[in-house]
Amino acid sequence: MTEMAMAQIALAFLAGMLIGSFLNVCVYRLPRDLSVARPRSFCPECEKTIAWYDNLPIASYFILRAKCRHCGARIPLRYALVELATALAFAVCAWQFGLSLSAVKYAVFAAILITLIASDFEERILPDEFTLGGLAVGLVLAAFVPMEVIWAHLVLPMSTPARWFSLAESAIGAGVSSGLIWGVGWLFEKIRHREGLGLGDVKMLAMIGAFLGLQWGLLTLMLASLLGSVGGLVYVYVARKDMSTYELPFGSFLGVAAMMLAPFAWMYLKHAG
């Protein structure tokens, strides 16, 4: 690995830490309908403004020993995990793609997934700013970062420019993936007479399909269902929750599954290309 490549990876890691710090703000504020721009970061317990030197990504969590400097309230581990996960994801994207639009695409995708995983696990909310906003970003990026074309040939003539094939593939991935999970949720509600899946999960899978395509979107759904079934049962047993009333954060499992499958998706695309 060249010094230039190592420098790019290091810069991507630092950028990921900073972005991760902002994502933590989004995880806390968006479910509460608070602005992510104002006011400056504050302690949720004592509402004291956090000084810049206490707001260093990852480092401040350990320097402060996971406690607010003013009131001693515990800082959730989620803050450090989101910042570290985002930093590592950005570094991996730089390592795999260098300074390119492909690196930007998958780094943005990872940031969206990390935010949704944390938000659904903590608040049981999948903010539209990241599901529908991510869907729009995935469609736009598909026009500039070519996707593997499988299904678009069925709806577009062969003379269509390659960019439109890629965009159509992204749209098909979003539409069919989300339509399938919506249908499953609708059928569950008709049979069990209670909601099985929220629209947030449908929007999130649409976003995943827009970034990865239909085949990987469906694989994400299957893997998330498996992870949710096993992980949910284990958590309910360990935490002694009531299975009939416990609300499974399925969006978190969708995000984890997509994070696990994304490297295989891009390696497959690079090999096919």
C-alpha positions in Angstrom: 0.0 0.0 0.0 1.4 3.4 -1.0 1.8 6.3 1.3 -0.8 8.2 -0.7 -3.3 5.4 -0.2 -2.6 5.2 3.6 -3.0 9.0 3.8 -6.4 8.7 2.1 -7.5 6.0 4.5 -6.4 8.1 7.5 -8.3 11.1 6.2 -11.3 9.1 5.5 -11.2 7.7 9.1 -11.0 11.2 10.5 -13.8 12.4 8.3 -15.9 9.4 9.4 -15.4 10.3 13.1 -16.6 13.9 12.4 -19.6 12.7 10.4 -20.3 10.1 13.1 -20.5 12.9 15.7 -23.1 14.6 13.6 -25.0 11.4 13.1 -25.3 11.1 16.9 -26.9 14.5 17.0 -29.4 13.2 14.4 -30.1 10.0 16.3 -31.1 12.0 19.4 -32.8 15.1 17.9 -34.7 13.9 14.8 -37.1 11.5 16.8 -37.8 14.5 19.1 -38.4 16.9 16.2 -35.5 19.1 17.3 -33.2 21.0 14.9 -29.9 19.3 14.1 -28.3 22.8 13.6 -29.2 24.7 16.7 -28.5 24.8 19.6 -25.0 23.5 20.0 -24.5 20.0 21.5 -25.8 19.8 25.1 -26.2 17.3 27.8 -29.8 15.8 27.7 -29.8 15.6 31.6 -28.6 19.1 32.7 -28.9 20.8 29.3 -25.5 22.4 29.7 -23.7 23.3 26.5 -20.9 20.8 25.8 -17.5 22.6 25.2 -15.6 21.8 22.1 -12.9 20.0 24.0 -15.5 17.7 25.5 -17.0 17.0 22.1 -14.1 15.3 20.4 -15.3 12.2 18.5 -14.5 8.9 20.3 -11.8 10.5 22.5 -14.0 12.6 24.7 -16.1 9.5 25.6 -13.0 7.9 27.2 -11.5 11.1 28.5 -14.7 11.9 30.4 -15.1 8.3 31.5 -18.5 8.2 29.8 -19.9 10.9 32.1 -21.1 14.5 31.7 -18.5 16.9 33.1 -21.2 19.1 34.7 -23.8 16.7 36.1 -22.1 13.3 36.0 -24.9 11.8 33.9 -23.8 8.7 32.0 -23.0 9.1 28.3 -24.6 6.2 26.4 -22.1 3.9 24.7 -24.0 4.5 21.5 -22.1 7.8 21.0 -18.7 6.2 20.8 -20.0 3.2 18.8 -21.6 5.3 16.1 -18.5 7.5 15.7 -16.2 4.5 15.6 -18.4 2.5 13.2 -18.7 5.5 10.8 -14.9 6.1 10.9 -14.2 2.5 10.1 -16.8 2.4 7.3 -15.3 5.5 5.7 -11.8 4.0 6.0 -12.8 0.8 4.4 -14.5 2.6 1.5 -11.3 4.7 0.9 -9.2 1.5 1.1 -11.4 -0.3 -1.5 -12.2 2.6 -3.9 -9.7 5.3 -3.3 -10.9 8.9 -3.9 -13.8 8.1 -6.2 -17.6 8.5 -6.5 -17.9 4.8 -5.6 -16.2 5.5 -2.3 -18.6 8.4 -1.7 -21.6 6.3 -2.6 -20.8 3.5 -0.2 -19.6 5.8 2.6 -22.9 7.7 2.4 -24.8 4.4 2.4 -22.9 3.2 5.5 -23.5 6.5 7.3 -27.3 6.3 6.6 -27.4 2.6 7.7 -25.5 3.3 11.0 -27.9 6.2 11.8 -31.0 4.1 11.1 -29.6 1.1 13.1 -29.0 3.3 16.2 -32.2 5.3 15.8 -34.5 2.2 15.5 -32.7 0.4 18.3 -32.8 3.3 20.7 -36.1 5.1 19.7 -38.0 2.6 17.5 -38.1 5.4 14.8 -36.7 5.4 11.3 -36.5 9.1 10.4 -37.7 10.0 6.9 -34.7 12.3 6.5 -32.6 9.2 6.2 -35.0 6.6 4.7 -36.7 8.8 2.0 -33.7 11.1 1.8 -31.4 8.1 1.4 -33.7 6.7 -1.3 -33.3 10.0 -3.3 -29.6 10.0 -2.8 -29.3 6.3 -3.9 -31.3 7.0 -7.1 -29.1 10.1 -7.9 -25.9 8.3 -7.3 -27.0 5.3 -9.5 -26.8 7.7 -12.4 -23.1 8.3 -11.8 -21.9 5.1 -10.2 -23.0 2.2 -12.5 -25.0 -0.6 -11.0 -25.0 -4.2 -12.2 -27.8 -4.3 -14.8 -30.0 -7.3 -14.6 -33.7 -6.3 -14.5 -33.6 -3.0 -16.4 -33.2 -4.9 -19.7 -36.8 -6.0 -19.2 -38.2 -2.4 -19.3 -35.8 -0.4 -21.4 -34.7 -0.8 -25.0 -31.1 -1.8 -25.7 -30.4 1.5 -27.3 -30.9 3.3 -24.0 -27.8 5.1 -22.6 -26.0 3.1 -19.8 -26.7 5.8 -17.2 -30.5 5.2 -17.6 -30.0 1.5 -17.3 -28.3 2.0 -13.9 -30.9 4.4 -12.7 -33.7 2.0 -13.7 -31.9 -0.8 -11.9 -31.8 1.3 -8.8 -35.5 2.2 -9.1 -36.5 -1.4 -9.6 -34.5 -2.4 -6.6 -36.2 0.2 -4.5 -39.7 -0.4 -5.8 -39.8 -4.2 -5.8 -37.9 -4.7 -2.5 -40.2 -2.2 -0.6 -43.3 -3.5 -2.3 -42.5 -7.1 -1.2 -42.0 -6.2 2.5 -45.1 -4.0 2.4 -47.1 -7.0 1.1 -45.7 -9.2 3.8 -46.7 -6.6 6.4 -50.2 -6.2 4.9 -50.7 -10.0 4.9 -49.6 -10.3 8.5 -51.9 -7.5 9.6 -54.9 -9.2 7.8 -54.1 -12.6 9.4 -53.1 -11.5 12.9 -55.2 -8.3 13.1 -52.2 -6.2 14.4 -49.5 -4.3 12.7 -46.4 -6.4 11.9 -44.2 -3.9 10.1 -44.1 -0.2 10.1 -43.9 2.0 7.0 -40.4 3.0 8.2 -39.2 -0.5 7.5 -40.7 -0.3 4.0 -39.0 3.0 3.3 -35.7 1.8 4.6 -35.7 -1.3 2.4 -36.6 1.0 -0.6 -33.4 3.0 0.3 -31.3 -0.2 0.5 -32.7 -1.5 -2.8 -31.8 1.9 -4.4 -28.2 1.6 -3.3 -27.6 -2.1 -3.8 -30.2 -3.3 -6.4 -33.0 -5.8 -6.3 -31.1 -9.0 -5.7 -29.1 -7.6 -2.8 -32.2 -5.9 -1.4 -34.0 -9.2 -1.3 -31.0 -10.9 0.3 -30.9 -8.1 2.9 -34.6 -8.8 3.7 -34.0 -12.6 4.1 -30.8 -12.1 6.2 -32.5 -9.5 8.4 -35.5 -11.8 9.0 -33.1 -14.5 10.1 -31.1 -12.2 12.4 -34.3 -10.7 13.8 -35.8 -14.1 14.5 -32.7 -15.4 16.3 -31.6 -12.2 17.9 -35.1 -11.3 19.0 -35.6 -14.6 20.7 -32.3 -14.4 22.4 -32.9 -10.9 23.6 -36.5 -11.6 24.8 -35.2 -14.6 26.8 -32.2 -12.8 28.3 -34.0 -9.6 29.1 -37.2 -11.5 30.2 -39.4 -9.5 27.9 -43.0 -10.5 27.0 -42.9 -12.0 23.5 -46.5 -10.9 22.8 -45.8 -7.2 23.5 -42.1 -6.7 22.7 -41.5 -4.5 19.6 -38.6 -5.8 17.6 -36.4 -3.1 16.0 -36.6 -4.7 12.6 -35.0 -1.6 11.0 -31.9 -2.2 13.0 -31.7 -5.8 11.7 -32.2 -4.5 8.2 -29.3 -2.1 8.7 -27.0 -4.8 10.1 -27.9 -7.2 7.3 -27.2 -4.5 4.6 -23.9 -3.6 6.2 -22.9 -7.3 6.2 -23.9 -7.7 2.5 -22.7 -4.4 1.1 -19.0 -5.6 0.8 -20.1 -8.7 -1.1 -22.2 -6.5 -3.4 -19.4 -4.2 -4.3 -16.9 -7.0 -4.7 -19.3 -8.7 -7.1 -19.8 -5.5 -9.0 -16.0 -4.9 -9.3 -15.5 -8.5 -10.5 -18.4 -8.3 -13.0 -17.0 -5.0 -14.3 
